[in-house]
Amino acid sequence: MPIANCYINTKIPAKTDFNSIVAEWSDKIGASPNDVTINVFTDFVQYGNKDAVMVNLFLPSLWSKQEIENIQSLLSGLLEKNLGIEPDQVFIMTSIIQSGHVFSDGKTENW
């Protein structure tokens, strides 16, 4: 259940459809669109290094290192394509969430 908190510090093209991004990303990583979340934050203040998009990505511990790198790369590519930005304008920081450290639908999730 990937969760991407995307802090976008650039103009979002009017045609950008984040539901389509969720659908394409989930398809490419083999997850259900119902298990993928992209939160978009645009009303914030950023100081110091200013990336066009900064992502806090939370992934469950069930994926291998190679799969995690693929998930990151696919998300970056989709954001680049849909926002019209370059690869060096996306920063993704990934946190791995261990089984049992998520509470959803009234219960602890174990993978």
N, C-alpha and C positions, 0 to 999 in steps of 0.2 A: 504494500500500500504506500506508494511514493507520495510524499507531500512536498511541493515546491512553493516556498514563500518567495515571490519575485518582487523585488524592489526595483521599479522601473523609473529611471531618471532621464528619460528621453520622451519625445512626443510619440504617442502610440498612433499608428495609422488608423484612420477611421474604419477601414475594412478588416481590422484584426478581430478574429473570432477565437477567443480562448477556449470555447467548447470544442472547436475543430482541432486546436492544438492538443487538448486533452485526448481526444479521440485518436489522433494520429500517433501521439507519443505512446499511449497505452497499447495500441495495436503493435507498434514496433518493438515494445519491450515484453509483449506477451502477457499483459495484465488487462483486467476488465476496466473499462472507463469508469465504472462505479467505485473502483478501488484506487483511483488516481485523483489527486487534488492539486490544483494550481491556484494559489492565493496571489492576487495582484495588488500591490501597494503603490500608489502614485502620489499620495499626499504626505510627504515626509521631507525632512531636511537631512542632507548628507554633507559631511565635512571631510576634509582630507582628500584621499584618492576618490575620484568620482567615476565609477563605472556606469555605463548606460543601463546595465542590468546586473544586479547583485542578487544571487539566489542562495537561500538556505534550503538545502535539499535534505529531507529526512527519508531514509530507506530502511526497511526491515532487514535483519541480519541473514535472511535466507538467500541472498544473492552472492555469487563469487566476486572476487576482485575484478575480473575481466567484465562480468556483467554490470557491475557498478560503473566502471569506466564507460561502458557502452551506453548505459542509461544517462549518464552525465553528458556525453557527447551528443546523443540524440536530442536531449532537451536543449542544449546550447544551439545546435543546428536549427531546430524549429523556432527558437526565439530570434535567432539571427535572420532567418528567412522571413518570418512574419512581422518583425519590427523594422526590417531594413537596416540592420546594423552589422558591423564587422565582428569576426570571432574575438578580437582583442577587446571588445566592449562588453563581454559577458564574463562574469566571475561566479563560479559555483563552488560553494562550500558544503560538503556532504557530511552528515552525521548518521551513523549506523545505530538503529534502535534495536536492542536485543529483545528476543521473545519474552513475553510477559511484562514488558514495560509500556504497553499500550492498553488503555481501557476504553472500550467502545461498545456501543449497544448494550450497556449494562453489565459487561463482563470483561475480564482480562483476556487479551488475545495471546494465544500461544501458537508459534509457528513451528 
